[in-house]
Amino acid sequence: MNVESFLKTIYLGDRGCKSILIDCWNKVVKLQVDCISRVRAETWNYYDAEDVEDGWIVFEGVQSCSFDPSGPLPNDFFERIEFEPLGEERSQGRFLIEVGSISGTNAHNITGCLVKITIVANSVHLEDPLRPGLRIVE
């Protein structure tokens, strides 16, 4: 399955970003999501047979990773995830992820914004913490 088709099977509509792991030596960036659902029909329609609780979206062969704006931690809902191929090899590309960020110490002091994470990488797959080592690519 190509990258664009694979990303269309991932539902993150009301899911939160729990963690970001940047492994510089291995050129890997991982985003942990409270629940990753898969879309196997025209619409999501609450399909949950393939849900991955506390799953990871894994980017490998990472050449760059940036956060805009810098500062706020992306710790809220995912707004979108897109792929833009780079060069002739369509497997490598720029991944654009927008994640909400909410900060504040109480209900009267809450601010929020979108944090755009841009990753240039060779590949993407999912990982299920209950099945370590298994790369989910279909």
C-alpha positions in Angstrom: 0.0 0.0 0.0 1.4 3.4 -0.9 1.9 6.1 1.7 -1.1 8.3 0.7 -3.4 5.3 0.7 -2.1 4.1 4.0 -2.6 7.5 5.7 -6.2 7.5 4.5 -6.8 4.4 6.6 -5.8 6.1 9.8 -8.5 7.9 11.8 -7.3 10.4 14.4 -10.3 12.8 14.4 -10.8 13.0 18.2 -7.6 11.4 19.4 -4.9 12.9 21.5 -1.2 13.1 21.2 0.3 11.5 24.3 4.0 11.5 23.6 6.7 12.4 21.0 9.9 10.4 20.8 12.8 11.6 18.7 15.5 9.0 18.3 18.3 11.0 16.6 20.8 8.1 16.2 18.3 5.9 14.4 16.6 8.8 12.5 13.1 7.9 13.9 10.3 10.1 15.1 7.3 8.5 16.9 4.0 10.0 17.9 2.0 8.2 20.5 -1.8 8.5 20.1 -4.3 7.5 22.8 -6.1 5.4 20.2 -5.5 4.9 16.5 -8.5 3.7 14.5 -8.4 2.4 11.0 -10.9 3.4 8.2 -11.7 0.4 6.0 -14.8 1.8 4.3 -15.8 5.1 2.7 -16.2 6.6 6.2 -15.0 5.6 9.7 -18.4 4.7 11.0 -17.1 3.9 14.5 -15.2 0.8 13.2 -13.1 -0.4 16.1 -11.9 -3.9 15.3 -8.4 -2.7 14.4 -8.0 0.0 17.1 -4.5 0.4 18.5 -4.7 1.7 22.1 -1.7 3.9 23.0 -0.3 3.2 19.5 2.6 4.9 17.7 2.8 6.5 14.3 6.4 5.9 13.4 8.4 7.9 10.8 11.7 6.3 9.7 14.7 7.7 7.7 13.9 11.1 9.2 15.9 13.9 7.6 14.3 16.8 9.5 11.6 17.5 12.1 10.2 20.9 13.0 7.5 22.4 15.3 5.7 25.6 14.5 5.2 27.5 16.6 8.1 26.5 18.8 7.4 26.3 22.5 3.9 24.8 23.1 3.8 21.0 23.4 1.4 19.2 21.1 -0.8 17.5 23.7 -4.3 17.6 22.4 -6.4 16.4 19.4 -5.0 15.7 15.9 -6.4 18.1 13.3 -4.9 16.6 10.2 -2.1 14.4 8.8 -1.0 14.9 5.2 1.8 13.5 2.9 3.5 15.4 0.1 5.9 13.3 -2.0 9.4 14.8 -2.5 11.4 14.2 -5.7 11.0 11.3 -8.0 10.8 8.6 -5.3 7.3 8.8 -4.0 8.0 6.8 -0.9 10.0 9.7 0.6 8.2 12.8 1.5 7.1 15.6 3.8 4.6 14.6 6.4 2.5 17.4 7.8 0.8 16.8 11.1 -1.3 19.4 13.0 -1.9 18.7 16.7 -3.6 21.0 19.1 -1.8 22.2 22.2 -3.6 23.2 25.4 -1.7 24.8 28.3 -2.8 26.2 31.5 -2.9 25.3 35.2 -6.7 25.6 35.8 -10.0 26.2 34.0 -9.5 30.0 34.1 -6.0 30.0 32.6 -6.3 27.8 29.5 -4.8 28.7 26.2 -4.7 26.7 23.0 -3.1 26.7 19.6 -2.3 24.3 16.7 1.2 23.0 16.5 2.3 22.1 13.0 4.8 19.2 13.0 6.7 18.8 9.7 8.7 15.7 9.2 10.7 14.8 6.1 11.1 11.0 6.2 11.4 7.9 4.0 8.6 5.8 5.5 5.7 5.6 8.0 4.1 2.8 9.8 2.1 2.0 13.0 3.2 0.1 16.1 1.0 -1.6 18.6 2.5 -1.7 22.1 0.8 -5.1 22.6 2.7 -6.5 19.6 6.3 -5.1 19.9 8.4 -5.3 16.7 5.4 -5.7 14.4 5.3 -2.9 11.7 1.7 -2.2 10.7 1.8 -1.1 7.1 -1.5 -2.4 5.6 
